[in-house]
Amino acid sequence: MAATPSIRTFTRSEILNAEALNEGKKDADAPFLMIIDNKVYDVREFVPDHPGGSVILTHVGKDGTDVFDTFHPEGAWETLANFYVGDIAEHDRAIKNDDFAAEVRKLRSLFQSLGYYDSNKAYYAFKVSFNLSLWALSTFIVAKWGQTSTLANVISASILGLFWQQCGWLAHDFLHHQVFQDRFWGDLFGAFLGGVCQGFSSSWWKDKHNTHHAAPNVHGEDPDIDTHPLLTWSEHALEMFSDVPDEELTRMWSRFMVLNQTWFYFPILSFARLSWCLQSIMFVMPNGQAHKPSGARVPISLVEQLSLAMHWTWYLATMFLFVKDPVNIAIYFLVSQAVCGNLLALVFSLNHNGMPVISKEEAVDMDFFTKQIITGRDVHPGLFANWFTGGLNYQIEHHLFPSMPRHNFSKIQPAVASLCKKYGVTYHTTGMVDGTAEVFARLNEVSKAASKIGGKSA
């Protein structure tokens, strides 16, 4: 580690205007400064070792107090101390509009004291066992009838798609460290359920998903809404069309996709799971992160690479050993991918799509907790909704308290809703059907906006 810079006093504006602070310095020498609890830290050297991946970069040049408290255990403060470089000036320590955020912090402390952060191991043992039984059922059907019945292949592939979807939710819980306080076990189960079972790289998922949590629905920062032009969730993304000549605009395939995205929605989702699997494979390859700055690349373990290899080994073996017929193998592959892609993405869409998309400038002026709430959508609880969505129907509660086990969200929802009402923070909850209708309505709104660019009608 390089010698620690001399301790100094900063103003908030110096951190928030880091370009001016770094003027005249080479990129390799410029500090990565952020504010946490009115102290300033230079995390440049820590980025490659950060367990959560390059998400740490989303709060360089910002106040990361609440995001740090939300995502890190107590022991992380000791690590953070190694990168301390100064303090915020005494006169500049007030955080505007902090009353609401302060009460959310009090709620977190209350929930911790009530034991709501403690997982029910029997609950998760049942969930994992139930999931594995789906895998066993799918394999039994294809092994017994795979060579004689196309219908059996379709049923087996559909159950496999459901198995993958449910593994996604469980891997999400383990990798958010909702189940075990010891992160080694959370990562190990995440590698099994996410890698071996589902085919998703844990590091790829953390890099993507943690960034989403840090900047939900923030245009240009949240990777979950960076799907233009396949699916375009806000007018912000249409800026690319503004300077295109009219005659060229009519020939652009990207504009065609935006104009017709409500029709392409489900076909696109059918390939979503396969796309994420391919992204995972590329991410763990030796040059898979070459597009990222060298200091922001995530180390990939052999265990993680092997977990993906094991996934594709058993999946391909299932088809070639039990199905054999090339046409039915193609059917099995396409059905399993399409079922899982749609089941996963339907829930992802309900979580945030169709909710407000905010600019980077708006995000800077908004406290961390308000940002989580107004960009999320809760779906009414029920036995089916809770199971199908993996507890992510309590999306707002999950974003406020991401390491809380899903089985405790119902206990805290009334308190969260009440606090939002007290401070006039929009807390949106709806049914699964109505929520999906809101998603389509938003896609249609963006399509209509795109049709007006260049003076052309759709």
N, C-alpha and C positions, 0 to 999 in steps of 0.2 A: 504494500500500500504506500502511495506517495505521502510525503510529509503533509500534515494537516495545515491548511492555510491559517493565517493569523485570525483570531476571533475579532469580529467587528460588529457594528450595529447597522442594521438595514432599515429602510422604510419599506412599507408594503409596495409602494409604487415602483421601487427599484426591482423587486422580485417579479412583479407583474409586467414590467417592461424590461425583460432580461436582455433583449436585443441591444438596448442602449448600454446596459451594464457590461456586455461582452464585446462592445465595439473595439475593433483593433486586435482582437484575439483570434487565433486560429481555431477552427472548429474542434480540433482535438484538445485544445487547452481551455475552451469555454466551459464554465461550471454548469452543472444541472442543479439549479437551486429550487427548493420548494420550502414552504412554510408549514410547520407542524407544531401546534400548540405554542405559537408565537416564537418559536425558534426556527433558525434557518439551517438547512442541511444541503450539502452538495453530494448528490447521489450518483454522479457520473460513474465512479468506479464500482458501484454496487449493482448497476443495471444487469450485467451478465450473470450475477449470482442471485438475483431476486427470484424467490420461489414462485412468485405469481407471474413471472415473465415480464415482457416489455410494457405491461400496463402501467408500470411506475412512471413511464414517460408522459402519461396523460396529465400528470399533475406537476410536471416541471414548469416553473414560472407561475405556480398557483398556490393557494392555501389548501393543503391536503389533510388537514386535521381530522375531519370527520370520516373521510374515506380510509385513512390509516386506522382510526379506532374501530371502524366497522369491520375491517377485513383481517386485522392482525391480533395475535394473542399477546399477552402481557410481555412475554419474552422478547418480542420484536423490538421493544424500546431499547433493550441493551444493544442490539445490533445497530439500531438507528444512531445511537450515541457516537459510533465510530465516524460518522459523517457530519457531525455538528460543526458549523463554521461561524455561527453568530446568532444574534437575537434581533427581533423586531424592536424598533425604538419604542420606549415606554409610551410616548404620546400617540403612537400609531397602532395600539393593540386592540382597539375596539373593533368588533366585527358587526357591521350593520345588519339589521333585521335578524338578530340572533335569538330572539325569544322562542320562536318555534323550534329551531334547532336544539336549543338548550333543553326544551321539554322532551324532545325525542331522545336525547342522551339520557335524561332521567328515566325514561321508559325502559331503555336498554338496561340500565343498572337495576331497575325494579325486576325486570324479567329474569335477569341473571340471578338475583337473590331468591326468586321464586322457583328456580330450578328449570326454567323453560329452555335453557340451552343444553340440558342434559338429555341425551337420546335414550329411547327405549330400545335396548338391544334386541329384545324378543320381537318387537315390531319389525325391525330391519331384517332379522333372521327370517321371519315369515315372508317378507317382501322378496328377499333374494331367493328363497326356496320356491315361492310361487312362480317367480320368473323362470327359474331353471326348469320347472315342470312344464312351462310352455315350450321351452326348447326341446325337452324330452318328447312331448306330445307331437310336435312338428316332425321330429326325426322319426318317431315311430310310424307315423302315417306315410311318410315318403319311403321309408324302408320297406313297409309291407305292401303298399299299392303303387309306388312310384313308377314301376315299369309297365303297369297295366291300366292306369287310370289318369287321364289328364285332370279330371276333377279333383282327385286326391292330391295331385301336385299343386293345384291352385289353392286348395285348403291348407296344405302344409306350408306353402310359401306365405300365405296370408298370416297364419299363426306365427311364422318366423318373423314377419314384418312387425307384428305386435310385440313379440319378444324383444326385438331390437329397440322399439320405441320405449318400452318399459325399462330396459337396461339403460337407456339414455337418461331417464329420470333418476335411477338409482346411482349411476356413475356421477351425475350432477350432485347428488346429496353427499356422497363420499368425498368427492374432490372439493366441495365447499367445506369439508371437515365438520359436517353436521353430526356425524355418527361417532367418530373417535376423536378424543382430544390429542392423541398421539398422531401426528400428521403422516407418519410412516405408514400406518395401517390404512388411513384414508386414501393415500396415494396408491397403496397396493391393491385395494379393492377397486379403486378407480381404474387401474391398469387392467384388471381382470374383466370388470363389467363394461368398461368403456373400450378397451383395446381388444382383448381376446373375444369377448361376446359381440360387441357392437361394431368394432372396426374403426373407432375414433382414437386418435392420438391424444393422450392426456395433456401433453405440452401444447399441442395445437389448440385444444379446447380451452385450456387455461389462458393462453395468449389472447384468444378471441373473446372468450366469455368474460374474463375479468375486465377487459377493456370496455365491454358492453356495460358492465356494472358501474364502472367509473364514469362513463359518459353516456347514459341511456338516451337514445333518440337525439343525440347531438349530431347534427349534420357535419360530416367530415371527420368525425371521431369514433362514432359507434359503428363497428363492422357489421352489426346485424341489420342495419338499414342501408348498408353500402352494396345494394343489389341492382342498382341502375346499370343498364337499361332493361334488364330482365323483369324486375319489379321496381317501381319508383314510388316512394312513399311521401314525397313532399315536393313542393315547387322549387325548393332550393336546388334540387338536382337538375332542374330544367334550364338552369342558367347557361349550360353548355350549348343550348340551341339559339341563344339570343343574338349572336353575331353571325349566324350561318345564313347565307343568301337564300331567298325563298325557293329558287329552283333546285338548289342542292338539298334543302331541308325536306322536300317532298320525297327525295330518293334515299334518305337516311334510314337504315334498318332499325337503328336505335329509337328513332321517333315512331316508327311503325309499331315497335314493341310497346312503347308507352301508350300509344293510342288504343291498343287492343289488349292491354294487360289483364283486364278482367276475364277475357276469354282464355288467355294463356295461363291463368293462375294455377289451376289444378294440373295441367300437363307439366308445367315447370316444377311444381312441388314433387311430381312423380320421380324426378331425377335429383332432387335435393340431397337425399341421403347418399347417393352415389358420388355426387359432387363433393360432399364433406369427407367421404372416405378417401377420395383421390387427393384432396387437399391435405389430409392427415398424412398420407404416404409421402407426399412431396415435402411436407414440413420436417419429417424425420430423416430425410435423405441428407447426405453430406453437404450438398449445396442448396438444400431446401429453403434456407432463410437468407439466401444471397441478396434478396431484394431489401433486406433490413440493414440499418447501420450496424457495423461490426459490434459495437458496444451494446446493442439491443438484442442480439441473438441468444436464443435459449439453448443451453446444453441438452442434448438428447441422450438418454441412457440406453444401453443395450437391451434392458428389460422392456423398454417401451417399443423398440424396433421389433423385438421378438413377439410382443403381444399382437402387433398388427400382422406379422407373418403367420402366427398361429390362427388368427381369425380367418384369413383368406385360405389357409390350408384346410380347416374343417368345413368351411362354407363350400369351397369348390369340390372337396372330396364328397360331401353330401350329394351334390348334384351328379357328379360323374360316376359314383358308386351305386346310387340308388335309382337314378332317373335314366341315365345312359342315352336315351333317344335325344338327338340334337335339338329337335323342335321343342320337346318338353323341357329340356334343359334351358332353352331360351325363355320359355314361358315361366318356368320356376324363377329364373333370375329376374325377369322383368316384373313379375308380380310381387316378389319379395321386396324389391327395391321400391316399387311404386307405392305399395301399402305402407311401408315404413316412412318413406319420404313424406307422404301426405299426412300420416298420423303425427309425425314429429312437427311438421311445419304448421299444421292447423293449430297446435298449441302455441308454438312460437308466435304465430300471427296474433292470436288472442292476447298474448302477453303485452305487446307494445304497439303493433302495427295499427294504424288508424288513430293513434293517440298523437298529441302534439309533437312535432319535430322542431327542435330549437337550434338556433345558430350558436356558433362558438361564443359570439359576443354576449348573447343572452345567457348562456351557461355560466360565464364568468361572474355575472351579477346575481346569480341564483344560488342559494345555499344548497349543499349537497342533498339534504333530505327532501326538500321541495322538488328538486329535479327528479328524484326517484319516484315520487308519488304522482306528479302530474303527467308523467310519461308512461305510467303503468295502468293496467286494467285488471281488476279482480273479476273473477267469474263466480257466480253464486255457488256455494258449496253444496255437496250432495255426495252420496256414495259413488255414483258413476263419475261425476266431475272430478272428485278428489283422486280417484284411482286413475282415470284416463289421462289427466294432466300431471300426474305425479306430484300433486300438491302445489303445482305452479299456478293453479287458479287463485291462490293467495299471492299473486305476483307482487303487490305493493308491500305486503308484510315481508316477503322474501327479500326484496331489494333493500328494505330498511334494516333487516336483521338476517343477513345471508347465511350465517353459520348456525342459525336456530333450526333444529330438526322440524321437518314438515308437519309431523303429527301434533305439534304445539301451536300451529298458526291459528287454529280456530279459537284458542284461548286468548289470543292477543288482538284479534281483529276488532272487537268492539272498542278497545282502548285506542287503537290507531285511528279508527273512523271518527271517534269522538274528538280526538285531538285535532284532526284535520278540520272538522266542523268548527271547532273553537277558533281556529286561526284563518278560516276562510280558504283553506287549501283544497283544491278540487280533488275529491276522492271518488273515482269512478268504478262502479261495479255493475255488472250486467249478466245476462244469461249467455250460454254458449252460442245459441242460434243468433241472438241479437248482437253479440259481440262479433261474430263472423260477418253479419250484415254490415256492421260498422266498418270492418276491414274492407269489404267490397265497395262500400260507399266512398271510402277514402281513395281507393285505387281509381274509381270512376271520376272523382273530383280532379285528381292529378291528370288523368287522361284528357278531361275537358280543358284544363289549363294548357296542356301541351298542344291541343288542337288550335288554340288561338294564337300561338306563336307564329309569327310570319304572316299573320292576316289570313291564314287558311282555316277552313272549317274541316272538321273530322270527316 
